[in-house]
Amino acid sequence: MKRFLSAALACAFIFIFAAVPTEKAKAYAVYGRVIEYDVGFYKDPQCSSLLFYLPYTYYVEIAEKGEIVSRAELFSGNYDTPAIDGYVYTDELYFDDETPENPFYETTLRTATACGFYSDSAAQNLIRHIFENRTLKYYGYCYDSEGNYVYFADYNGELGYVKEESLVPFEFTPHPTPLPQPEEPPPPEETPTESGGISTGLKIAIVVAIVLAAAVIIAFSVRPARKRYYYDDADDLTPHENEFR
């Protein structure tokens, strides 16, 4: 009987430790960071149904990383905003080995007037009316047909869209971790100077000078010789027999 109880307790402890995630396991969670504007969070793995655009400078937790599309989570953990699953294009996120602190943008929206709560970002399909001074949990943003902001939010367990014009203005706070800096291109190679060699311009000048000098030498070398005459008498203009040409 004692052996049976010991074995049962051992199994129970193994089950408990296996079920509770350890800090080491949490440290290996993969996060992708939003370092561009209008990075989409989609409802389906084909990325054909956009839910909203993710908050710039913040993160998503990657549940399954794919070569083209990854399955992602928002607000997984101890957050007041309910967790939500979706899909993102893998190459639209920045990945590093750091585990961020407070990776998700958690804030609330408050209605400034009675307004509609819609099932679509075009604000055409009404879910319900919301009274003034009601609180919604923010996820991300979209644009309507006129380019105005529409926000995706949770209202008492329902997900939908609310127009920016219906809300009390709020200020977006970027994530405190600095964004990664792009790599600077290598500096261009410098043209060799007098200390390191002859410059290209000087080389061209030397070649031109050599060509001109050679042309002058050739011109004088092929010039015909003048006839010279010797006379025995100044009045005798007949060429001498020792004429030199």
C-alpha positions as CSV (number, residue, x, y, z in Angstrom):
1,M,0.0,0.0,0.0
2,K,2.8,2.4,0.9
3,R,4.6,1.6,-2.4
4,F,1.3,2.4,-4.3
5,L,0.9,5.7,-2.5
6,S,4.5,6.7,-3.1
7,A,4.2,5.9,-6.8
8,A,1.0,7.9,-7.0
9,L,2.5,10.9,-5.3
10,A,5.5,10.8,-7.6
11,C,3.3,10.7,-10.7
12,A,1.3,13.7,-9.4
13,F,4.4,15.8,-8.8
14,I,5.7,14.9,-12.3
15,F,2.3,16.0,-13.8
16,I,2.3,19.2,-11.9
17,F,5.8,20.3,-12.9
18,A,5.1,19.3,-16.5
19,A,1.9,21.3,-16.6
20,V,3.3,24.5,-15.1
21,P,5.6,26.4,-17.5
22,T,9.0,27.2,-16.0
23,E,10.8,30.5,-16.3
24,K,13.3,28.8,-18.5
25,A,10.6,27.7,-20.9
26,K,9.1,31.2,-21.0
27,A,12.6,32.6,-21.9
28,Y,12.5,30.7,-25.1
29,A,9.4,32.4,-26.4
30,V,9.9,33.9,-29.8
31,Y,8.8,37.5,-30.4
32,G,8.6,39.4,-33.7
33,R,8.8,43.2,-33.6
34,V,6.9,45.6,-35.7
35,I,9.5,48.1,-37.1
36,E,7.4,49.3,-40.1
37,Y,4.0,50.9,-40.3
38,D,0.8,49.1,-41.4
39,V,2.0,45.5,-40.6
40,G,-1.2,43.4,-40.8
41,F,-2.6,41.0,-38.2
42,Y,-4.9,38.6,-40.1
43,K,-7.8,36.3,-39.2
44,D,-6.8,33.4,-41.5
45,P,-3.5,31.7,-42.5
46,Q,-4.0,32.9,-46.1
47,C,-3.8,36.5,-44.8
48,S,-6.9,37.4,-46.8
49,S,-9.0,38.8,-44.0
50,L,-7.3,41.7,-42.2
51,L,-8.3,42.3,-38.6
52,F,-6.1,45.3,-37.9
53,Y,-2.6,46.8,-38.3
54,L,-0.3,46.1,-35.4
55,P,1.0,49.0,-33.1
56,Y,4.3,50.3,-34.4
57,T,7.4,49.5,-32.3
58,Y,5.6,46.7,-30.4
59,Y,5.7,42.9,-30.6
60,V,3.7,39.8,-31.3
61,E,4.5,36.4,-29.7
62,I,5.1,33.8,-32.4
63,A,3.3,30.5,-31.7
64,E,4.4,28.8,-35.0
65,K,7.0,30.5,-37.2
66,G,6.6,29.8,-40.9
67,E,8.7,30.7,-43.8
68,I,6.0,32.9,-45.3
69,V,3.2,33.2,-42.7
70,S,3.5,32.7,-38.9
71,R,0.8,32.1,-36.3
72,A,1.0,34.8,-33.7
73,E,-0.6,35.8,-30.3
74,L,-1.3,39.1,-28.6
75,F,-1.7,39.6,-24.9
76,S,-0.9,36.0,-24.0
77,G,-0.2,36.2,-20.3
78,N,-1.4,38.3,-17.4
79,Y,-3.0,41.2,-19.2
80,D,-6.3,43.0,-18.8
81,T,-6.8,42.9,-22.5
82,P,-8.1,39.5,-23.7
83,A,-5.6,37.4,-25.7
84,I,-6.2,37.0,-29.4
85,D,-4.7,34.7,-32.1
86,G,-4.0,35.6,-35.7
87,Y,-1.5,35.4,-38.5
88,V,1.3,37.7,-39.8
89,Y,3.7,37.7,-42.7
90,T,7.0,36.5,-41.3
91,D,9.2,38.8,-43.4
92,E,7.3,41.9,-42.1
93,L,8.6,41.4,-38.6
94,Y,12.1,41.9,-37.0
95,F,13.5,39.0,-35.0
96,D,16.3,39.0,-32.4
97,D,17.3,36.9,-29.5
98,E,16.1,39.3,-26.8
99,T,13.0,38.6,-24.8
100,P,11.2,42.0,-24.5
101,E,9.7,43.4,-21.4
102,N,6.0,44.4,-21.8
103,P,5.9,43.4,-25.5
104,F,2.3,44.4,-26.1
105,Y,0.7,47.8,-26.3
106,E,-2.0,47.8,-23.7
107,T,-4.2,50.8,-23.4
108,T,-7.9,51.7,-23.2
109,L,-10.2,53.7,-25.5
110,R,-13.0,55.8,-24.1
111,T,-16.1,56.9,-26.0
112,A,-16.7,60.7,-26.2
113,T,-20.3,60.3,-27.4
114,A,-22.8,57.6,-28.1
115,C,-21.6,55.7,-31.1
116,G,-21.7,52.5,-33.2
117,F,-19.7,49.4,-32.7
118,Y,-19.2,47.6,-36.0
119,S,-18.1,44.1,-37.2
120,D,-16.2,45.5,-40.2
121,S,-13.5,48.2,-40.6
122,A,-15.7,50.1,-43.1
123,A,-18.2,50.7,-40.3
124,Q,-21.1,49.4,-42.2
125,N,-22.3,46.4,-40.2
126,L,-23.5,47.5,-36.8
127,I,-23.1,45.1,-33.8
128,R,-24.5,47.5,-31.2
129,H,-24.6,51.0,-30.0
130,I,-22.3,52.1,-27.2
131,F,-23.1,54.9,-24.8
132,E,-20.8,57.8,-23.9
133,N,-17.9,57.3,-21.5
134,R,-17.6,53.6,-22.1
135,T,-14.2,51.8,-22.0
136,L,-12.8,49.6,-24.8
137,K,-9.6,47.5,-24.9
138,Y,-7.4,48.5,-27.8
139,Y,-5.7,46.0,-30.2
140,G,-4.8,47.9,-33.4
141,Y,-6.0,50.3,-36.1
142,C,-7.4,50.2,-39.7
143,Y,-8.6,52.8,-42.2
144,D,-12.0,53.4,-43.6
145,S,-12.7,54.2,-47.3
146,E,-11.9,57.9,-46.7
147,G,-8.6,57.1,-45.0
148,N,-9.8,57.9,-41.5
149,Y,-8.7,55.8,-38.5
150,V,-10.9,53.0,-37.2
151,Y,-9.8,51.1,-34.1
152,F,-10.2,47.4,-33.4
153,A,-11.2,46.8,-29.8
154,D,-12.8,44.6,-27.2
155,Y,-16.0,45.8,-25.6
156,N,-17.3,43.6,-22.8
157,G,-16.1,40.4,-24.5
158,E,-17.1,41.4,-28.0
159,L,-14.6,42.3,-30.8
160,G,-15.3,45.0,-33.3
161,Y,-14.4,48.4,-34.7
162,V,-15.1,51.9,-33.5
163,K,-14.5,55.2,-35.4
164,E,-11.8,57.6,-34.1
165,E,-14.2,60.5,-34.2
166,S,-16.3,58.8,-31.5
167,L,-13.5,58.5,-29.1
168,V,-11.7,60.7,-26.6
169,P,-8.3,61.6,-28.1
170,F,-5.5,59.5,-26.8
171,E,-1.7,59.6,-27.2
172,F,0.2,56.6,-28.5
173,T,3.3,55.7,-26.5
174,P,6.0,53.9,-28.5
175,H,7.8,51.0,-26.9
176,P,10.8,52.1,-24.8
177,T,13.3,49.7,-26.4
178,P,15.1,51.6,-29.2
179,L,14.4,50.3,-32.7
180,P,17.2,48.5,-34.5
181,Q,19.4,50.7,-36.6
182,P,20.1,49.8,-40.2
183,E,23.6,48.8,-41.1
184,E,25.7,51.6,-42.6
185,P,27.2,50.9,-46.0
186,P,31.0,50.7,-46.2
187,P,32.8,53.9,-47.0
188,P,33.9,54.3,-50.7
189,E,37.5,53.5,-51.6
190,E,39.6,56.7,-51.7
191,T,41.6,57.6,-54.8
192,P,45.3,57.1,-54.2
193,T,47.1,60.4,-53.5
194,E,50.7,61.4,-54.0
195,S,51.7,59.5,-50.9
196,G,50.0,56.4,-51.9
197,G,50.4,56.4,-55.7
198,I,49.7,58.5,-58.8
199,S,46.2,59.7,-59.2
200,T,44.2,58.9,-62.3
201,G,44.2,62.6,-63.5
202,L,48.0,62.8,-63.2
203,K,48.4,59.5,-65.2
204,I,46.2,60.9,-68.0
205,A,48.3,64.1,-68.1
206,I,51.6,62.1,-68.3
207,V,50.2,60.0,-71.2
208,V,49.0,63.0,-73.1
209,A,52.4,64.7,-72.7
210,I,54.3,61.6,-73.9
211,V,52.1,61.4,-77.0
212,L,52.6,65.1,-77.9
213,A,56.4,64.8,-77.5
214,A,56.5,61.7,-79.7
215,A,54.4,63.6,-82.3
216,V,56.8,66.5,-82.3
217,I,59.9,64.2,-82.7
218,I,58.3,62.4,-85.6
219,A,57.3,65.6,-87.4
220,F,60.9,67.0,-87.3
221,S,62.5,63.6,-88.3
222,V,60.5,63.4,-91.6
223,R,61.0,67.0,-92.6
224,P,62.9,67.3,-96.0
225,A,66.5,68.6,-95.9
226,R,67.3,72.0,-97.4
227,K,69.8,72.1,-100.3
228,R,73.1,73.7,-99.6
229,Y,75.3,75.2,-102.4
230,Y,79.0,76.2,-102.4
231,Y,80.3,78.8,-104.9
232,D,83.8,79.6,-106.0
233,D,82.8,83.1,-107.0
234,A,80.0,85.2,-105.7
235,D,78.9,86.0,-109.2
236,D,78.9,82.4,-110.3
237,L,75.5,81.0,-109.5
238,T,76.3,77.6,-111.0
239,P,76.1,74.8,-108.4
240,H,79.5,73.4,-107.3
241,E,80.3,69.9,-108.2
242,N,80.5,69.2,-104.5
243,E,76.8,70.0,-104.2
244,F,75.3,68.7,-101.0
245,R,71.7,67.7,-100.8
